[in-house]
């Protein structure tokens, strides 16, 4: 299956955890990845897993592997957006 558009909750659930789902998305869509942060626990697993992978491959080193976005559902608490922005690599 070749993913198109943004990552859905079912993609993350298929892998059972945020980090392996994010890695799979990055491998399948280098340069166009976006990570859905709120499938399980936005603060404890979604945000840390996303930024762990984002920090692993700096954009300047390999522009084609750059993650373009993170997203959360509109049902996630607003504090999760603030936490994600504060955690983002500069």
N, C-alpha and C positions, 0 to 999 in steps of 0.2 A: 504494500500500500504506500503510495506516495502522498504525504500530507500536503494539503493546499490550505491557504488561509491561516488562521491562528490555531493554536493548540486547544483541544477540547478536554473536558474533564475525563471523558472515556479513554483518551490517550494516556493520561497519567494513571488512571485506574488499571489499565492494561498492564502497566509495569509495576504497580503495587507501591510505588514511592516516587517522590518528586525527582530526585537526582537521576535515576536511570532513565526516566521519561524525558528529562531535559537533555541528557546526553544523546539519546536516540534521535530527538528532534534536531539537535545540532549536527549530528552525522548525516541525517537525511536532507537537511535544508541549510547547509553552510551559507552564512551570509544573510539568511532570511529567517533566522530562528526568533521565535517569541515564546516566552515561558508563562504558563498559566500558574499563578502563585497560590491560589486558594482552594485546590482540590482537597487537601487534607488539613494542614495547619499552616496558614499563611506566615505567621510570625516564627514558628519553631522549625518548619521544614521548607516551605516554598521559597521564602526570601533567601535563607542561607544557602540552599542548594543552587538557586539561580545565580547568585553572585559568586559562589565558589567556582562555577564553570566559567562565568564571564571573566573573572580575574585570571583564570588559568591561561587564557590565550588573549593577550592584550590586542586591542584593535590595531594599533600601529604596527605590530609584528605580522599579523595576518589579517588584512582587511576582509578577505573572503570568509573568514570564520567568525566574524563579528556578530554578536547577538544584537538584534535591532530593537527589541522591546520586551517588556514584561507586562502582564495584564492580570487583572483580577475580575471576578464577577461583580456585578453591581450589588450583590447581597453581602459582599465582604465588608467588614467595618472600615470606615474612613481612616482609622488609625493605621491600617495596614498599608495604605498608600503613603502616608507620611513615613512609616518605618522603612518601606522600600526605597523611597527617595533618599533617606538618611543613610542607608546601607550601600547605595550605589557607588561603584568605583568612580573616581574622578578622572 
